[in-house]
Amino acid sequence: METTDEGVIHKLKEDLKAYAEARFRLIKFIVVDKIAEGVSGIFYSLLILMVVLFFLVFSGVAAGIYIGDLVHSRALGFLIVAGFFLVLVSLIVLLKKSMIRSPLENRMIKEILDPKKYENASHN
């Protein structure tokens, strides 16, 4: 009787150990996946930011030259474009909390804590 109980306890310990190891591997894979998503998201965002910055620089130069030709003063044309960009940056700074920062934070939190993505993996 005692050997049967010891065998059951030993088997239970092995099963528990195997479960803990499998659970640890699952958590490790989930963490690696989240890190990979974050890093790829950062690189994607940086790539988009670079494209947008190049677009803004070249369109700003083109607009400065065009407006300068219209007002017969390139310096004034670039000053008008610079004023436009100053107003744009001021609006972004004023609205950063409500329109930029909070939605980005909420999106990141949703992505990190998404329970549906790993729901099936954690129940196996």
C-alpha positions in Angstrom: 0.0 0.0 0.0 2.8 2.4 1.0 4.7 1.8 -2.3 1.5 2.6 -4.3 1.1 5.8 -2.4 4.8 6.6 -3.0 4.5 5.8 -6.7 1.4 8.1 -7.0 3.2 10.9 -5.1 6.4 10.4 -7.2 4.2 10.4 -10.5 2.4 13.5 -9.2 5.8 15.3 -8.5 7.0 14.4 -12.0 3.8 15.6 -13.6 3.9 18.8 -11.6 7.5 19.4 -12.5 6.7 18.8 -16.2 3.8 21.2 -16.0 5.9 23.9 -14.3 8.6 23.5 -17.0 6.1 23.6 -19.8 4.4 26.7 -18.2 7.7 28.4 -17.8 8.6 27.7 -21.5 5.2 29.1 -22.5 5.7 32.2 -20.5 9.2 32.6 -22.0 7.8 32.3 -25.5 5.1 34.8 -24.8 7.7 37.3 -23.4 9.9 36.8 -26.4 7.0 37.3 -28.7 6.0 40.5 -26.9 9.6 41.8 -27.1 9.8 40.9 -30.8 6.5 42.7 -31.5 7.7 45.7 -29.6 11.1 45.9 -31.3 9.6 45.4 -34.8 6.9 48.0 -33.9 9.7 50.5 -32.9 11.6 49.8 -36.1 8.5 50.2 -38.2 7.6 53.5 -36.4 11.1 54.8 -37.0 11.0 53.9 -40.6 7.6 55.7 -41.0 9.0 58.7 -39.0 12.0 58.9 -41.3 9.8 58.9 -44.4 7.5 61.5 -43.0 10.5 63.7 -42.0 12.0 63.4 -45.5 8.6 64.3 -46.9 8.3 67.3 -44.6 11.8 68.6 -45.3 11.5 68.3 -49.1 8.0 69.6 -49.2 9.0 72.4 -46.9 11.9 73.4 -49.2 9.6 73.1 -52.2 6.9 75.2 -50.6 9.5 77.8 -49.5 10.8 78.1 -53.0 7.3 78.3 -54.5 6.0 80.9 -52.0 9.3 82.8 -52.4 8.7 83.0 -56.1 5.1 84.2 -55.5 6.2 87.0 -53.1 9.4 87.7 -55.0 11.6 86.9 -52.0 12.9 83.4 -51.3 13.8 84.5 -47.7 10.2 85.6 -47.1 8.9 82.3 -48.6 11.1 80.2 -46.3 10.0 82.5 -43.4 6.3 81.8 -44.1 6.9 78.1 -44.3 8.9 78.2 -41.1 6.0 80.0 -39.4 3.7 77.3 -40.6 5.9 74.6 -39.2 6.1 76.6 -35.9 2.3 76.8 -35.6 2.1 73.0 -36.5 4.7 72.1 -33.8 3.0 74.4 -31.3 -0.3 72.6 -31.9 1.3 69.2 -31.5 2.9 70.3 -28.2 -0.4 71.6 -26.9 -2.4 68.5 -28.0 0.3 65.9 -27.2 -1.4 64.6 -24.0 -5.0 64.3 -25.3 -4.5 63.4 -28.9 -1.1 61.7 -29.1 0.3 60.4 -25.8 -2.9 58.9 -24.3 -4.0 57.0 -27.4 -0.5 55.7 -27.9 -0.2 54.6 -24.3 -3.7 52.9 -24.4 -2.8 51.1 -27.6 0.5 49.8 -26.2 -1.2 48.6 -23.0 -3.9 46.9 -25.1 -1.2 45.1 -27.1 0.8 44.0 -24.1 -2.1 42.8 -22.1 -4.2 41.3 -24.9 -5.7 38.2 -23.2 -7.2 36.8 -26.4 -3.9 36.3 -28.2 -2.5 33.6 -25.9 -5.8 32.3 -24.5 -5.6 29.0 -26.3 -1.9 28.5 -25.6 -2.4 28.9 -21.8 -5.3 26.4 -21.6 -3.4 23.5 -23.3 
